[in-house]
Amino acid sequence: MNAPRPRRFRRVGALAAALAAASLVLSGCLYAAIPEAAPRPTSTKPADSAGVPAELLPYYGQELEWTDCAGFDCTMVTAPLDWGDPGAGDIELSVIRSRAEGSAEPIGSLLTNPGGPGASGVDLIRDSLSFAVGDAVRERFDVIGFDPRGVGESASVRCFDAADMDAYLFDLPENERGTDAWADDVLERHAAFAQACDDSSDGILPHITTENAARDMDLLRAVLGDRELNYLGYSYGTFLGATYAKLFPERVGRLVLDGAIDPAVSALDVGTTQGVGFESALRAYMASCLEDDECPFRGSVDDAMADLGTLLATVDRDPVPNSDGRMLGADSLMTAIIAALYSQDSWTYLTDALAGVLQGDAETAFLLADFYYNRQDGRYLDNSTEAFRAYNCMDYPLDSTPEDIAAAEALLEAEAPTVAPYWAGPDPCEVWPYPATGVREPISAEGAAPIVVVGTTNDPATPYEWSVSLADQLSSGVLVTRVGEGHTGYNKGNRCVDEAVETYLLEGTAPQDGLRCE
């Protein structure tokens, strides 16, 4: 009997800022660029290079040249391509600053990361500043967005053009799902994508790791003139922040990690847990949908989930045509479902999408899928899909045994029966050009100042158990629980969570460990 083919369950990009704001985008309530304003106070402290090895002093001692960009300040920071070999070349990191809006001297810089891996921190601040941080925080901090290495306007991973990306993401498989021929076809497509990334990314792929990005973040801290790192990280940004704390515990200032990833779990466990999480979120959506006359499903939640399973199987056999020529199969419909489940505010769009598909109309489903991939009018507005793959393939070793895979499949089929048939496939990292260098292990960050971890009880993308686990691992971890639906907890209208986070960031007073916000 042959061993199971290497398997990676579908892993969703945890694009906290972009996807949680889906309802705002889809309803047309787009955040406008911040208008130009009179100059405000800003941190102008010299770079802090204390304790930095001599070979890195040219990087830590660089002076930043800021330019105006639609009312914000923008600059590029030079970092080593390889932190282990600074002589191997340089890369550029794109940084944006929203100056503290109050009249008092700023507390300092607050670095932010919206998740992914692969989401643009520059875009987060430029396009969605009020979504990134609350008013009180903007008053006292210079809020900093940056594109991590491999992402956006920094030295970036590049793979396919728009047409080839469309084919990779949306073309239907020629063979029956689950067969060896289907798996061979999928893996061949993954290999072509990986080769294109290696050909087009100027040699940066082996250096696109979270550890390197965390070292970049310490460089940003220093050149911004801060002795300690103040940081707000969402979703994947929690892993980036925890990795920073592991590397530089003595430089931890006020860290908030919202929607945590457990740094000790394997890639297989991540995919499995997310599958179960999205099944749970889907059931919560169905319970809400069934209370509405516009819901296309009837009966109990179990009845509705069974009918949705039938719908997915139907479009898998008989895809629904879209006006742009694409065909909606089960994979794209599942992507649409995932996109809507990131925020309870987006559930109405999921209802519209499912009702449309039942009537042979794929328009809204593709609108949601395109939003997930940041695709608009046939163009991809960023490289988040490419960067997501690059980080995950370098951060997560391929170390699952056949027994691990079989157990994960059984768990997924038992606890996520609607999601399970469309959640697994050949592991794209099996054909990535470089072996993973990351390790999956607990992070304690001994000696760090208090680190606040925020978890939401029915978060589908970063399940609550991961926040509990990370807070337990961190020697100074403080857990804040938001009871509710959707991805991440801060700045979502829960006053209890917002006050806990902002009191910590503004005053340095950590909330009580175990605070539960209904």
C-alpha positions as CSV (number, residue, x, y, z in Angstrom):
1,M,0.0,0.0,0.0
2,N,1.4,3.4,-1.0
3,A,1.9,6.1,1.7
4,P,-0.5,9.0,1.4
5,R,0.7,11.8,-0.9
6,P,2.0,14.8,1.0
7,R,-1.1,16.8,1.9
8,R,-1.8,20.3,3.0
9,F,-5.2,21.3,4.0
10,R,-6.4,24.6,2.6
11,R,-4.7,27.4,4.6
12,V,-6.5,30.7,4.5
13,G,-4.6,34.0,4.3
14,A,-5.4,35.7,7.6
15,L,-5.8,39.2,6.0
16,A,-7.3,40.7,9.1
17,A,-7.6,44.3,7.9
18,A,-8.6,43.6,4.3
19,L,-11.1,40.9,4.9
20,A,-12.7,42.0,8.0
21,A,-13.5,45.2,6.2
22,A,-15.2,43.3,3.4
23,S,-18.6,44.6,4.1
24,L,-17.4,48.2,4.1
25,V,-15.8,47.7,0.7
26,L,-18.7,45.8,-0.8
27,S,-21.3,48.3,0.3
28,G,-19.2,51.1,-1.2
29,C,-18.2,52.7,2.1
30,L,-14.5,52.8,1.2
31,Y,-12.1,54.5,3.4
32,A,-10.8,57.7,1.7
33,A,-7.1,58.7,1.7
34,I,-6.4,60.9,4.6
35,P,-6.3,64.5,3.4
36,E,-3.2,66.7,3.7
37,A,-3.1,68.5,7.0
38,A,-0.9,71.0,8.9
39,P,2.3,69.4,10.2
40,R,1.9,67.6,13.5
41,P,4.4,66.6,16.2
42,T,6.4,63.6,15.3
43,S,9.2,61.5,16.8
44,T,12.6,62.8,15.7
45,K,14.9,60.9,17.9
46,P,18.2,59.5,16.6
47,A,18.5,55.9,15.7
48,D,19.0,53.5,18.6
49,S,21.7,51.0,17.7
50,A,22.7,50.0,21.3
51,G,24.0,46.4,21.4
52,V,24.1,46.1,17.6
53,P,27.0,44.1,16.0
54,A,29.5,46.3,14.2
55,E,28.7,44.7,10.8
56,L,25.1,45.9,11.1
57,L,25.8,49.4,12.3
58,P,25.5,50.9,8.7
59,Y,21.9,49.6,8.6
60,Y,21.0,50.7,12.1
61,G,22.6,54.1,11.7
62,Q,21.0,55.1,8.4
63,E,19.1,58.4,8.3
64,L,15.6,58.3,6.8
65,E,14.4,60.6,4.1
66,W,10.6,61.2,4.5
67,T,8.5,62.4,1.6
68,D,4.8,63.4,1.6
69,C,2.4,60.8,0.2
70,A,-1.2,61.8,0.3
71,G,-0.9,63.4,3.7
72,F,1.2,60.7,5.2
73,D,5.0,60.4,5.4
74,C,6.7,57.7,3.4
75,T,10.2,56.4,3.2
76,M,12.3,53.4,2.2
77,V,14.6,51.6,4.7
78,T,17.6,49.5,3.6
79,A,17.9,46.1,5.2
80,P,20.3,43.2,4.5
81,L,19.0,40.5,2.2
82,D,20.4,37.9,4.6
83,W,20.7,38.8,8.2
84,G,23.2,36.0,8.7
85,D,25.4,37.4,5.9
86,P,25.1,41.2,5.7
87,G,27.5,41.3,2.8
88,A,25.2,39.2,0.5
89,G,23.2,42.3,-0.7
90,D,20.5,44.7,0.3
91,I,16.7,45.0,0.1
92,E,14.4,47.9,0.5
93,L,11.5,48.1,2.9
94,S,8.6,50.4,2.3
95,V,7.4,52.4,5.4
96,I,4.5,54.8,5.9
97,R,3.9,57.0,8.9
98,S,0.7,58.7,10.2
99,R,1.9,61.3,12.6
100,A,0.3,61.5,16.1
101,E,-2.8,63.6,15.7
102,G,-2.8,65.2,19.1
103,S,-1.0,68.3,20.1
104,A,1.1,66.6,22.8
105,E,4.5,65.0,22.1
106,P,4.0,61.5,20.8
107,I,4.6,58.5,23.0
108,G,6.7,57.1,20.2
109,S,6.1,54.9,17.2
110,L,3.5,52.1,17.0
111,L,4.4,49.5,14.3
112,T,1.4,47.6,12.9
113,N,0.9,44.5,10.7
114,P,-2.4,43.5,9.2
115,G,-1.8,39.8,8.8
116,G,-1.4,37.5,5.8
117,P,1.4,36.6,5.6
118,G,1.4,38.9,2.6
119,A,-0.9,41.8,3.5
120,S,0.5,45.2,3.0
121,G,1.0,47.3,6.1
122,V,1.5,50.4,4.0
123,D,-1.9,49.9,2.4
124,L,-3.5,49.3,5.8
125,I,-2.4,52.7,7.1
126,R,-2.9,54.6,3.8
127,D,-6.3,53.2,3.0
128,S,-7.8,52.1,6.4
129,L,-6.1,54.0,9.2
130,S,-9.2,54.2,11.4
131,F,-9.7,50.5,10.9
132,A,-6.1,49.8,11.9
133,V,-6.2,51.7,15.2
134,G,-8.7,53.6,17.3
135,D,-8.9,57.4,17.7
136,A,-7.2,57.5,21.1
137,V,-4.2,55.6,19.8
138,R,-3.8,57.9,16.8
139,E,-3.8,60.9,19.1
140,R,-0.6,59.7,20.9
141,F,1.4,57.5,18.6
142,D,3.1,57.9,15.2
143,V,1.4,54.9,13.6
144,I,3.7,53.0,11.3
145,G,2.8,50.7,8.5
146,F,5.4,48.7,6.6
147,D,5.4,46.1,3.9
148,P,7.4,43.2,5.2
149,R,10.1,41.8,2.9
150,G,8.5,40.0,0.0
151,V,5.4,42.1,0.2
152,G,3.9,45.0,-1.8
153,E,6.2,48.0,-2.2
154,S,9.1,46.4,-0.4
155,A,11.4,44.0,-2.3
156,S,8.6,41.7,-3.3
157,V,7.8,38.2,-4.5
158,R,6.6,38.1,-8.0
159,C,5.2,35.1,-9.9
160,F,2.5,35.1,-12.5
161,D,1.0,37.9,-14.6
162,A,-2.8,38.5,-14.2
163,A,-3.8,36.0,-16.9
164,D,-1.6,33.2,-15.6
165,M,-2.8,34.0,-12.0
166,D,-6.4,33.7,-13.2
167,A,-5.7,30.3,-14.7
168,Y,-3.9,29.1,-11.6
169,L,-6.6,30.2,-9.2
170,F,-9.8,29.7,-11.2
171,D,-9.3,27.2,-14.0
172,L,-11.2,24.0,-13.3
173,P,-9.4,20.7,-12.8
174,E,-9.7,18.3,-15.7
175,N,-9.9,15.2,-13.6
176,E,-12.2,14.0,-10.8
177,R,-11.5,15.4,-7.4
178,G,-9.5,13.0,-5.2
179,T,-8.1,10.9,-7.9
180,D,-4.4,10.4,-8.6
181,A,-4.8,12.2,-11.9
182,W,-6.4,15.2,-10.2
183,A,-3.6,15.3,-7.6
184,D,-0.9,15.1,-10.3
185,D,-2.6,18.0,-12.2
186,V,-2.9,20.2,-9.1
187,L,0.8,19.5,-8.1
188,E,1.9,20.3,-11.7
189,R,0.1,23.7,-11.4
190,H,1.8,24.3,-8.0
191,A,5.2,23.5,-9.5
192,A,4.7,26.0,-12.4
193,F,3.7,28.7,-10.0
194,A,6.7,28.0,-7.8
195,Q,9.1,28.1,-10.7
196,A,7.6,31.4,-11.9
197,C,8.2,32.8,-8.4
198,D,11.8,31.7,-8.4
199,D,12.4,33.1,-11.9
200,S,10.8,36.5,-11.2
201,S,11.8,37.4,-7.6
202,D,15.4,38.4,-7.9
203,G,16.8,35.7,-5.6
204,I,14.8,36.8,-2.4
205,L,12.7,33.6,-2.0
206,P,15.0,31.7,0.5
207,H,15.1,34.9,2.7
208,I,11.3,35.4,2.9
209,T,10.9,34.1,6.4
210,T,9.2,35.4,9.5
211,E,12.4,35.4,11.5
212,N,14.0,37.7,8.9
213,A,10.9,39.9,8.9
214,A,11.1,40.2,12.7
215,R,14.8,41.3,12.4
216,D,13.7,43.8,9.9
217,M,11.2,45.1,12.4
218,D,13.9,45.7,15.0
219,L,15.8,47.7,12.4
220,L,12.7,49.8,11.8
221,R,12.4,50.3,15.6
222,A,15.9,51.6,15.8
223,V,15.9,53.9,12.8
224,L,12.6,55.4,14.0
225,G,14.4,56.3,17.2
226,D,12.6,54.0,19.7
227,R,14.5,52.1,22.4
228,E,11.6,49.5,22.6
229,L,9.2,48.2,20.1
230,N,5.5,49.2,20.4
231,Y,3.5,47.0,18.1
232,L,0.0,46.0,17.1
233,G,-0.2,42.8,15.1
234,Y,-3.3,41.2,13.7
235,S,-3.6,37.5,12.8
236,Y,-0.3,36.4,11.1
237,G,1.0,39.6,12.6
238,T,0.8,37.9,16.0
239,F,3.3,35.3,14.9
240,L,5.6,38.1,13.6
241,G,5.3,39.9,16.9
242,A,5.8,36.8,19.0
243,T,8.9,36.0,16.9
244,Y,10.2,39.4,17.6
245,A,9.7,38.9,21.3
246,K,11.6,35.6,21.1
247,L,14.5,37.2,19.3
248,F,14.6,40.5,21.3
249,P,12.7,40.1,24.6
250,E,14.7,42.9,26.2
251,R,13.4,45.3,23.5
252,V,9.7,44.5,23.9
253,G,7.7,47.6,24.7
254,R,3.9,47.4,24.5
255,L,2.9,44.5,22.2
256,V,-0.7,43.6,21.3
257,L,-1.2,40.3,19.4
258,D,-4.8,40.1,18.1
259,G,-6.2,36.9,16.6
260,A,-3.2,34.8,17.5
261,I,-1.4,32.0,15.6
262,D,0.0,29.3,17.8
263,P,3.8,29.2,16.8
264,A,4.0,25.6,18.0
265,V,1.4,24.0,15.6
266,S,2.4,22.3,12.3
267,A,1.2,23.2,8.9
268,L,-1.1,20.2,8.9
269,D,-2.6,21.2,12.3
270,V,-3.1,24.8,11.1
271,G,-5.1,23.7,8.0
272,T,-7.1,21.2,10.0
273,T,-8.0,23.6,12.8
274,Q,-8.9,26.3,10.3
275,G,-11.2,23.9,8.5
276,V,-13.0,23.1,11.7
277,G,-13.1,26.8,12.6
278,F,-14.7,27.7,9.3
279,E,-17.3,24.9,9.7
280,S,-18.2,26.3,13.1
281,A,-18.5,29.9,11.6
282,L,-20.5,28.5,8.8
283,R,-23.0,26.9,11.2
284,A,-23.3,30.3,13.1
285,Y,-24.0,32.0,9.8
286,M,-26.6,29.4,8.9
287,A,-28.4,29.9,12.2
288,S,-28.6,33.6,11.5
289,C,-29.5,33.1,7.9
290,L,-32.5,30.9,8.7
291,E,-34.1,33.7,10.7
292,D,-34.3,35.8,7.6
293,D,-37.0,35.4,4.9
294,E,-34.3,36.1,2.3
295,C,-32.3,33.0,3.3
296,P,-32.2,30.5,0.4
297,F,-32.2,27.6,2.9
298,R,-34.9,26.2,5.1
299,G,-35.3,23.8,8.1
300,S,-32.7,23.3,10.8
301,V,-29.1,24.3,10.8
302,D,-28.2,20.6,10.0
303,D,-30.7,20.7,7.1
304,A,-29.2,23.9,5.7
305,M,-25.6,22.6,6.0
306,A,-26.6,19.4,4.2
307,D,-28.2,21.5,1.4
308,L,-25.1,23.6,1.2
309,G,-23.0,20.4,0.9
310,T,-25.2,19.4,-2.0
311,L,-24.8,22.8,-3.6
312,L,-21.0,22.5,-3.4
313,A,-21.1,19.0,-4.9
314,T,-23.3,20.2,-7.6
315,V,-21.1,23.1,-8.8
316,D,-18.1,20.7,-8.5
317,R,-19.8,18.5,-11.1
318,D,-21.5,21.3,-13.1
319,P,-19.8,24.7,-12.7
320,V,-21.8,27.9,-13.0
321,P,-20.7,30.3,-15.8
322,N,-19.9,33.9,-15.0
323,S,-20.3,36.9,-17.3
324,D,-16.5,37.3,-17.6
325,G,-16.0,33.8,-18.9
326,R,-14.8,32.2,-15.6
327,M,-16.6,29.1,-14.4
328,L,-17.5,28.9,-10.7
329,G,-16.6,25.5,-9.3
330,A,-16.5,24.2,-5.7
331,D,-13.1,25.6,-5.0
332,S,-14.0,29.2,-5.9
333,L,-17.3,28.9,-4.2
334,M,-15.5,27.8,-1.0
335,T,-13.1,30.8,-1.3
336,A,-16.2,33.0,-1.5
337,I,-17.6,31.5,1.6
338,I,-14.3,31.9,3.5
339,A,-14.1,35.5,2.5
340,A,-17.5,36.3,3.8
341,L,-17.0,34.4,7.1
342,Y,-14.2,36.7,8.2
343,S,-16.7,39.3,9.4
344,Q,-20.3,38.9,10.6
345,D,-21.0,42.2,8.7
346,S,-20.4,40.3,5.4
347,W,-22.9,37.5,6.0
348,T,-25.6,39.3,3.9
349,Y,-23.2,39.1,0.9
350,L,-22.8,35.4,1.5
351,T,-26.6,35.0,1.5
352,D,-26.8,36.9,-1.8
353,A,-23.9,34.8,-3.2
354,L,-25.5,31.5,-2.3
355,A,-28.9,32.5,-3.5
356,G,-27.4,33.6,-6.8
357,V,-25.6,30.3,-7.3
358,L,-28.7,28.4,-6.6
359,Q,-30.3,30.4,-9.5
360,G,-27.3,29.9,-11.8
361,D,-25.8,33.3,-11.1
362,A,-22.1,33.4,-10.0
363,E,-21.6,37.1,-10.0
364,T,-21.7,37.8,-6.2
365,A,-19.7,34.6,-5.4
366,F,-17.0,35.8,-7.7
367,L,-17.1,39.2,-6.2
368,L,-16.3,37.7,-2.8
369,A,-13.6,35.4,-4.2
370,D,-12.0,38.3,-6.1
371,F,-12.1,40.3,-2.9
372,Y,-10.3,37.5,-1.1
373,Y,-7.5,37.6,-3.7
374,N,-7.6,41.4,-4.0
375,R,-8.6,41.1,-7.7
376,Q,-10.4,43.9,-9.4
377,D,-11.4,44.2,-13.1
378,G,-9.1,41.4,-14.0
379,R,-6.1,42.9,-12.2
380,Y,-4.4,41.8,-9.0
381,L,-3.9,44.9,-6.8
382,D,-1.1,43.4,-4.7
383,N,1.1,40.3,-4.4
384,S,-0.5,39.0,-1.3
385,T,-1.1,35.5,-2.8
386,E,2.5,35.1,-3.8
387,A,3.9,36.4,-0.5
388,F,1.5,34.2,1.4
389,R,2.9,31.1,-0.3
390,A,6.5,32.2,0.1
391,Y,6.3,32.8,3.8
392,N,4.4,29.6,4.6
393,C,6.7,27.4,2.5
394,M,9.7,28.8,4.3
395,D,8.2,28.9,7.8
396,Y,6.5,25.5,8.0
397,P,8.6,22.3,7.6
398,L,7.1,19.4,5.7
399,D,7.3,16.9,8.6
400,S,3.9,15.3,8.8
401,T,3.9,11.5,8.8
402,P,1.3,9.4,6.9
403,E,-0.3,8.6,10.2
404,D,-0.5,12.4,11.0
405,I,-2.2,13.0,7.6
406,A,-4.7,10.1,8.1
407,A,-5.6,11.3,11.6
408,A,-6.1,14.9,10.3
409,E,-8.3,13.8,7.5
410,A,-10.5,11.7,9.9
411,L,-10.8,14.7,12.2
412,L,-11.7,17.1,9.5
413,E,-14.3,14.7,8.0
414,A,-15.9,14.2,11.5
415,E,-16.0,17.8,12.6
416,A,-16.2,19.7,9.3
417,P,-18.2,17.5,7.0
418,T,-19.3,20.4,4.7
419,V,-15.9,21.9,4.3
420,A,-13.8,18.7,4.3
421,P,-14.2,17.6,0.6
422,Y,-12.8,21.0,-0.6
423,W,-10.1,21.5,2.0
424,A,-7.3,19.1,1.1
425,G,-5.0,18.6,-1.7
426,P,-1.3,18.1,-2.7
427,D,1.0,20.3,-0.6
428,P,2.2,23.3,-2.8
429,C,5.3,23.6,-0.6
430,E,6.4,20.1,-1.7
431,V,7.5,21.7,-5.0
432,W,8.7,25.0,-3.5
433,P,12.3,25.7,-4.7
434,Y,13.8,26.0,-1.2
435,P,13.4,23.9,1.9
436,A,11.7,25.5,4.9
437,T,14.1,27.0,7.5
438,G,11.5,27.8,10.1
439,V,10.8,25.8,13.2
440,R,7.4,25.2,15.0
441,E,7.9,25.5,18.7
442,P,6.5,27.3,21.7
443,I,7.6,30.9,22.3
444,S,8.1,32.0,25.9
445,A,10.1,35.3,25.4
446,E,11.5,35.1,28.9
447,G,12.2,38.6,30.3
448,A,9.8,40.5,28.0
449,A,7.4,43.1,29.3
450,P,3.7,42.2,29.4
451,I,2.4,41.1,26.0
452,V,-1.4,41.3,25.5
453,V,-3.0,38.5,23.4
454,V,-6.6,39.1,22.1
455,G,-8.7,36.1,21.1
456,T,-12.2,35.9,19.7
457,T,-14.3,32.8,20.7
458,N,-15.6,31.9,17.2
459,D,-12.8,33.3,15.0
460,P,-12.6,30.9,12.0
461,A,-9.2,31.9,10.7
462,T,-7.2,32.0,13.9
463,P,-9.3,29.9,16.3
464,Y,-9.6,31.0,19.9
465,E,-7.6,28.0,21.2
466,W,-4.5,29.5,19.5
467,S,-4.8,32.7,21.4
468,V,-5.2,30.8,24.7
469,S,-2.1,28.7,23.8
470,L,0.1,31.7,22.8
471,A,-0.8,33.6,26.0
472,D,0.1,30.5,28.0
473,Q,3.4,30.0,26.2
474,L,4.5,33.6,26.7
475,S,6.1,34.1,30.1
476,S,4.5,37.6,30.3
477,G,1.3,36.7,28.2
478,V,-2.0,38.4,29.2
479,L,-5.1,37.0,27.6
480,V,-8.1,39.1,26.6
481,T,-11.2,37.2,25.3
482,R,-13.8,38.7,23.0
483,V,-16.9,36.6,22.9
484,G,-18.3,36.7,19.4
485,E,-18.0,36.0,15.7
486,G,-15.4,37.0,13.2
487,H,-11.7,37.5,12.9
488,T,-9.8,39.5,15.5
489,G,-11.2,41.5,18.4
490,Y,-9.8,45.0,18.8
491,N,-11.4,48.1,17.1
492,K,-14.5,46.0,16.3
493,G,-17.0,47.9,18.5
494,N,-16.5,45.9,21.7
495,R,-15.8,48.6,24.2
496,C,-14.4,46.2,26.8
497,V,-11.7,45.0,24.4
498,D,-11.0,48.4,23.0
499,E,-10.5,49.9,26.5
500,A,-8.2,47.1,27.6
501,V,-6.0,47.4,24.5
502,E,-5.9,51.2,24.5
503,T,-5.2,51.6,28.2
504,Y,-2.3,49.2,27.8
505,L,-0.9,51.0,24.7
506,L,-1.4,54.5,26.1
507,E,-0.6,54.0,29.8
508,G,1.4,50.8,29.8
509,T,-1.1,49.2,32.2
510,A,-1.8,45.6,31.1
511,P,-5.4,44.3,31.6
512,Q,-6.2,41.6,34.0
513,D,-5.1,38.2,32.6
514,G,-8.2,36.3,31.6
515,L,-10.4,39.4,31.0
516,R,-13.5,38.2,29.2
517,C,-15.5,40.7,27.1
518,E,-19.0,39.6,26.3
